Amino acid sequence: MLLDLTNKIALIAGSTQGIGLATANQFAQSGATLILLARNQEKLKKVVAQLPTPKNQKHGYLVADFSAPSTLQDTLSDAQKTGAFQGAHILINNTGGPPPNKAHEASLQSFRDAFEQHLICNQILTQALIPFMKKEAFGRIINVISTSVKQPIDNLGVSNTIRAAVANWAKTLSFELAQYGITVNNLLPGMTATSRLDAIIKNKAKAANISEDEAIHQLKSTIPAHRFAEAQEAANAILFLASDKASYINGINLPVDGGRTRNL
């Protein structure tokens, strides 16, 4: 099955590492023109310079820090005023998760911060792109969240809470936007070999007073596939959801977790 994104513009958040970077490479190879979004300009420049251009695409980037939503709004507004950015057919909402913690011990500010970084910034990006998607009669909004949407994960209290809010926000959007040819879906990665998983392993080892190797062994033992995912495996699923082949898939939570999630 050919998944061709030629003549499509994709805005990918969190695209300098992990799943975001793997998705950027996959999309570029499939012909999409990319606008990368992250907070580190030097990393963005390096990634853009290395992206594939099989269709002679001209990739670009925007710099914004999701810890300050107002700066994201300003960045989008300025780019639209200067003509550097007019819109995108595909939006990948992807932001690193909140630090590990227990829900009952988490500060009020940690919940506020996570809500702004995830849901509020997603809303800002989505509202900015919907007019273009409506005009093109084609839109794909894909949110990279977590399997905690279906099954809360121990010691990720704030993350479990906010990820679930994002999932319900997305489901609501899927009802509202389908009539315009815009689909909204959630990708739920399981344990994926990224810096986020490294932090979880270190935290688990410290909390249980065990070695990191033992923590890795324990985590893999909970996965039927007995291994962690590669970022590319999540990117493959995102590519499908973004393609015209997935035009009738809307409002779903798709786990990519090796079978770890125990519920449907």
Secondary structure, DSSP 8 states (H G I E B T S, - for coil): -----TT-EEEEESTTSHHHHHHHHHHHHTT-EEEEEES-HHHHHHHHHHS--TT----EEEE--TTSHHHHHHHHHHHHHHTS----SEEEEE------B-GGG--HHHHHHHHIIIIIHHHHHHHHHHHHHHHHT-EEEEEE--GGGTS--TTBHHHHHHHHHHHHHHHHHHHHHGGGTEEEEEEEE-SBSSHHHHHHHHHHHHHHT--HHHHHHHHHTTSTT-S-B-HHHHHHHHHHHHSGGGTT--S-EEEESTT-----
